[in-house]
Amino acid sequence: MRNLPPLMLAVAIGCGGGGTATTSPPPARAPISIATTPTDHQLAALVPAALTAGAPGLDAAIASYFERAATKRAYLQTDKPLYQPGETVWFRADLRATGTLQAGPPVATTIQLVSPRGAIVTTKRVLAQHGVARNDLPLADTLEGGEYKLVLRADDGTTDERTLIVNTYQAPRLQKTLELLRKAYGAGDPVAAAVEIKQATGEPFANRALTAIVTIDDAEVQRLTLTTDRAGHATARFTLPTTMARGDGLLTILAEDGGVTESIQKRIPIVMTSLQLGLYPEGGDLIDGVPGRVYFMAKTLIGKPADVEGKVVDERGQTVAEFRSLHDGMGRFELTPATDRRYQVVITKPVGITARYDVPASKPGGCVLRSVDPTTPDVVRIAATCNTARHLEVVAVMRERRLGSGGFDVVAGQPTVVEIPVDPAVVGQGVARVTLFSASREPLAERLVYHRAGADLRVELTPDKPTYTPRDRVKLRVKTTDASGKPVAASVAVAVVDETVLAYADDKSARILARMYLEPELGATSADPIEEPNFYFSDKPEAAAAMDALLATRGYRRFEWRPITAALGGTP
């Protein structure tokens, strides 16, 4: 039996009695673009320079290195994130080679359920065949509630884990979501929060009264009455107090249905006088007199994303740039540093931030690397600008495989755009590491870019009838295609789960795209996770620019080419 395509998808279907099953495939992805400024569009319009053959021996050295250091990845999924004692956990694990995302030979795996105290509750041995291991774990009726971990260890060294909650609960009558429209607020700031409520069967909780309660530092400061619209949506708007002791804020929404009151809460991310702000010049360094971009990541003092606005000032107090975050406290601004000039970031929103943050000092010489919108899905496109004329080499690597490489010449102070051709049938999508080298193979600049975003497996479910009643037998037709609509073979996991349980759990852990394509490239762990990783693969208009900012901040790194360039006799 041949290997199926490596990308698997878990589909959750929520159908209450009399409800209508979802039959349409996911919406088509909008064209991917990271261009947000006039400079971005000007660079994207440049005619790319021709690439010459790459440096002799470099491609072979890259292939040899990754062949020796090959790794594997796994994705462990369960049928739902929340269980009651006595229920059964159904799980599936996909084990893949990092370079190809193809399955390997059969391998035995150990699956363990680990309690909140670290004790092993259950152990099961499962054989992975064609890259898939699947089985079930019954939960004891007497199992204590809490946050458990499902841990996978394969005999070939592949590992993964997933968090699940075990708790006794009453299934809610209403599906409720509450999202604050910004990631950080200061004293006196206006706050807006979007509310959506549906019945358990999916119908909107339309034209119904809600109560919003705002609590600051354990004291109620405001109580509002809201009314949902025909779609079950409402917006809670209020203003924070101008003085707060600790800034511990909580927003609670109450909804009454049939004499039962249900609630949903969100903590208000309030920033008092300071925050964490990381500043990352694109490619590695700012260069005197060369236009560059600086990416930033803002977090509260407890490590949560903080949306910010601000300006960049020089030592004379003159404003040279302004900015605002575009997602989860991340964004970027343009800066052409002058020689011997120093710059600082001043935060203007949230109000009350008194700290100033130094922009990394520019260097007198070097090159700036910049990501550019690709003209077709089959190229990686970048721009290079140096303060002196020189010959450069560019190399793109993705998941332990070389995408492409080549050489080109740049004119002093002028941006040069190059396109690295990539064979889509061989590589697929994922995070590419693009590096500029000097003629002597010295790494000059490097950054991560996402290649072929949106080239996802498409899954369409067609039920045998439009509606169902309790205990009806359901028959689903599953169709899988590529992004262009061409049918492809796939291994698909389908989990049928009560949608109210999914809404109640509010699980934002990485699904298969984020887990296999993104998290490993950025070193994400349970102790240092990516906030809502699935957002970057959504059809939100800002998802592409947010992915670009994530890769330029979380993916900011210094060069690790020593093992390869040293073997060639180049400068490490």
MARVO-899326 format. One record per residue (C-alpha): residue in three letters; x, y, z. Coordinates in steps of 0.2 Angstrom, whole numbers, plus 5000, padded with zeros to 4 digits. Layout:
ALAXYZ ...
This chain:
MET500050005000 ARG500850174995 ASN500950315006 LEU499550445006 PRO499850625006 PRO500650685022 LEU499350815027 MET497850745037 LEU496350835043 ALA495250815058 VAL493450865055 ALA492250905070 ILE490350905065 GLY489050975077 CYS487250925073 GLY485950955087 GLY484150875085 GLY483350955070 GLY484951055066 THR485751065048 ALA487350985045 THR488751085037 THR489051025019 SER490151165011 PRO492051155011 PRO493051285019 PRO493051455011 ALA494351494997 ARG495851585003 ALA496051764997 PRO497651804988 ILE499151805000 SER500051975002 ILE501152045015 ALA501252225007 THR500652355018 THR501652515013 PRO502152604997 THR503852544998 ASP503252364999 HIS502252394983 GLN503652474974 LEU504852334977 ALA503552204972 ALA503452294955 LEU505252284952 VAL505852164938 PRO506852024946 ALA508752004942 ALA509351844934 LEU510051714946 THR511651634941 ALA512251464946 GLY512551444965 ALA514151434974 PRO515051264970 GLY514851134983 LEU513651234994 ASP512051134988 ALA512850974990 ALA513451025008 ILE511751075013 ALA511050905006 SER512350805015 TYR512150905032 PHE510250875032 GLU510450695027 ARG511550665043 ALA510350775054 ALA508650715048 THR507250735061 LYS505450685062 ARG503850765067 ALA502150705074 TYR500450775076 LEU499350695090 GLN497550735090 THR496050685100 ASP494150685096 LYS493850825108 PRO494750935120 LEU493550905135 TYR493050745143 GLN492050685158 PRO492650545169 GLY492050375162 GLU492150435144 THR493350375131 VAL494750465123 TRP494950425104 PHE496650475097 ARG497650475081 ALA499450515079 ASP500250555062 LEU502150525061 ARG503150605047 ALA504850635041 THR505250825043 GLY505950845025 THR504650765015 LEU503150745027 GLN503050565021 ALA502750415032 GLY504150295036 PRO504150105040 PRO503050035054 VAL503550095071 ALA502950055088 THR502250195099 THR501950215118 ILE500450325122 GLN500250385140 LEU498950485149 VAL499850585162 SER498850665177 PRO499050845183 ARG500250785196 GLY501350705184 ALA500850525187 ILE500550405173 VAL498750355173 THR498650235158 THR499950165145 LYS499550085129 ARG500650025115 VAL500050055097 LEU500850015081 ALA501050155068 GLN500750095050 HIS500850205035 GLY501250345047 VAL499650335057 ALA499350265075 ARG497650265082 ASN496650185096 ASP495650235112 LEU495950265130 PRO494450235142 LEU494350355157 ALA493950285174 ASP492350345182 THR493350395197 LEU494650495188 GLU495050665196 GLY494650815186 GLY496050935180 GLU497250965165 TYR497950795158 LYS499250765145 LEU499250635132 VAL501050595128 LEU501650505112 ARG503450425112 ALA503850325096 ASP505250195097 ASP506150295083 GLY506250445095 THR504750545088 THR503750635102 ASP502250745104 GLU500950785117 ARG499250855119 THR498350935133 LEU496550885137 ILE495350925151 VAL494450805162 ASN493050875172 THR491250845177 TYR490150975169 GLN488451005163 ALA488351035144 PRO487851215141 ARG486251265133 LEU487051405123 GLN488551425113 LYS489451575118 THR491051675112 LEU491751835119 GLU493251925111 LEU494052085116 LEU494352195100 ARG496152245106 LYS497552145115 ALA497952285128 TYR497152435136 GLY497752575148 ALA496852675161 GLY495452785154 ASP495452685137 PRO493752635129 VAL493552445128 ALA492452355115 ALA492052165116 ALA491152065103 VAL489851935109 GLU489051795099 ILE487751675106 LYS486851535098 GLN485651405104 ALA486351225106 THR485551175089 GLY486451325080 GLU485051455079 PRO485551625083 PHE485151685101 ALA484251835092 ASN483551995099 ARG483851945117 ALA484452045132 LEU486152015140 THR487052085155 ALA488852145155 ILE489752165171 VAL491452245172 THR492552205187 ILE494152305191 ASP495252245206 ASP493852135212 ALA492552275213 GLU491152295201 VAL491352465192 GLN489952455178 ARG488452345173 LEU487752365156 THR486252295147 LEU486552235129 THR485352165116 THR485852035102 ASP485452065084 ARG484651945072 ALA486251845071 GLY486551835089 HIS487851965090 ALA488152105102 THR489552225107 ALA489952275124 ARG490752455126 PHE491352535141 THR492752645147 LEU494052595160 PRO494352695176 THR495652835175 THR496452765191 MET496752585195 ALA497752495209 ARG498252335201 GLY497352335184 ASP496552165186 GLY495052175175 LEU493652055171 LEU492152065159 THR490751945162 ILE489251915150 LEU487651845157 ALA486351765146 GLU484651695152 ASP483751565143 GLY482251465150 GLY482551515168 VAL484351465167 THR485751595167 GLU487351555158 SER488951655158 ILE490551685149 GLN492051785155 LYS493651865148 ARG495051945157 ILE495352125151 PRO497252145147 ILE497652305156 VAL499352375155 MET499852495169 THR501552585166 SER502652455157 LEU502752315145 GLN503952205136 LEU504452265119 GLY505552165107 LEU506352255092 TYR506952145077 PRO507852225062 GLU507252125047 GLY508652015041 GLY509752035056 ASP510352215056 LEU510052395052 ILE511352465040 ASP511752655039 GLY510852745025 VAL509952585019 PRO508052585020 GLY507552445032 ARG506152375042 VAL506052345061 TYR504752215067 PHE504152225085 MET503252115097 ALA502352185112 LYS501852085128 THR501152125145 LEU502252095160 ILE501451925162 GLY501951875144 LYS500251905135 PRO500151995118 ALA499852185120 ASP499152285105 VAL500152455104 GLU500352615095 GLY501852725095 LYS503252825087 VAL505052815084 VAL506052965089 ASP507953015087 GLU509053085100 ARG508453265096 GLY506653215099 GLN506053215081 THR504853085075 VAL505452975061 ALA504152845060 GLU502452795068 PHE501752625070 ARG500352515077 SER500252335079 LEU499252235067 HIS498952065077 ASP499452005094 GLY500552155098 MET501652125082 GLY501952235068 ARG503352335059 PHE503952505054 GLU505152575041 LEU506752655046 THR508252725036 PRO509552745050 ALA510752895049 THR512552875053 ASP512952895072 ARG511152925076 ARG510152835090 TYR508352795090 GLN507052755103 VAL505252685103 VAL503952785113 ILE502252695116 THR500752815114 LYS499352685117 PRO498952605129 VAL499152775138 GLY500252785153 ILE501752685147 THR503252785153 ALA504652665147 ARG505652705131 TYR506452565121 ASP508052575111 VAL508052525093 PRO509552415089 ALA511052515083 SER511352515064 LYS513052455057 PRO514152555045 GLY514152425032 GLY513152275026 CYS511652215017 VAL509752215021 LEU508652075017 ARG506752105014 SER505351985010 VAL504352034995 ASP502651974988 PRO502851824976 THR502251844958 THR501751664957 PRO501551524970 ASP503151434963 VAL504451564968 VAL505251634984 ARG505451814982 ILE506651934991 ALA507452104989 ALA509252144994 THR510052314997 CYS511852345001 ASN512852505004 THR514152444992 ALA514152354976 ARG514452174978 HIS514051994972 LEU512851894983 GLU512351714985 VAL510551674991 VAL509951504998 ALA508251455003 VAL507951295014 MET506351225020 ARG506151075032 GLU507851005030 ARG507851025011 ARG508551154999 LEU507251244989 GLY508451334978 SER509951444977 GLY510951564965 GLY512051714963 PHE511651894958 ASP512552064959 VAL511852224968 VAL512252404965 ALA512652514980 GLY511152584988 GLN509852504976 PRO508652364980 THR508852214969 VAL507352084968 VAL507751904965 GLU506551754963 ILE507051584968 PRO506151454958 VAL505351304968 ASP504651144962 PRO502851134970 ALA502650954967 VAL504250914977 VAL504151044992 GLY502351094995 GLN502051235008 GLY502951285024 VAL504251405032 ALA505751445021 ARG507351505029 VAL508151625016 THR509951675019 LEU511151805010 PHE512951755008 SER514451855003 ALA515551794989 SER516651715002 ARG515051625010 GLU514951735025 PRO513151745031 LEU512551925029 ALA510651925032 GLU509351795035 ARG507451785039 LEU506051665038 VAL504651675025 TYR503051575023 HIS503051485006 ARG501451444997 ALA500151495010 GLY498451435007 ALA498951274997 ASP497951165009 LEU497051005008 ARG495151045005 VAL493850935013 GLU492050935009 LEU490750835019 THR489050795011 PRO487750715022 ASP486450595015 LYS485050715020 PRO484850895025 THR484250875043 TYR484250745057 THR483350705073 PRO484050625088 ARG484650435085 ASP484550455066 ARG485850365057 VAL487050485047 LYS487950445031 LEU489350565026 ARG490250575009 VAL491950645011 LYS492850724996 THR494650784997 THR495450904984 ASP496951014983 ALA496851204983 SER496451214964 GLY495051084966 LYS495950934959 PRO495450774968 VAL496850694979 ALA496950544990 ALA497050575008 SER496950495025 VAL495550595035 ALA495050575053 VAL493250625056 ALA492650655074 VAL490850685078 VAL490650795093 ASP489350895101 GLU489651075096 THR489251145113 VAL490651045120 LEU491851125108 ALA491251295111 TYR491251265130 ALA493051205129 ASP493651355119 ASP495151255113 LYS496451365103 SER497851235102 ALA498751205086 ARG497851105073 ILE498851005060 LEU499351145048 ALA500051245063 ARG500751095072 MET501751025057 TYR502151175047 LEU502351325059 GLU502651275078 PRO504251175075 GLU505051315065 LEU504851435079 GLY505351325094 ALA503551335101 THR503351235117 SER501951215130 ALA503051335141 ASP503251465127 PRO501751435115 ILE501251535100 GLU499651625104 GLU498151555094 PRO499251475080 ASN497751425069 PHE497451615066 TYR498951615054 PHE498151485042 SER496351575042 ASP495551675029 LYS495651835039 PRO496251975028 GLU497752015040 ALA498251835042 ALA499651845029 ALA500452005036 ALA500251935054 MET501151775048 ASP502551885041 ALA502751975057 LEU502751815068 LEU504151745057 ALA505151905058 THR504951915077 ARG504851735084 GLY505851675070 TYR507251805072 ARG508951715074 ARG510751725072 PHE511551615059 GLU511851435061 TRP512851395045 ARG514451345054 PRO514251155051 ILE514051185033 THR515151325028 ALA516551265039 ALA516551105029 LEU516751205013 GLY518151315020 GLY517051465020 THR516851595034 PRO515651535048 
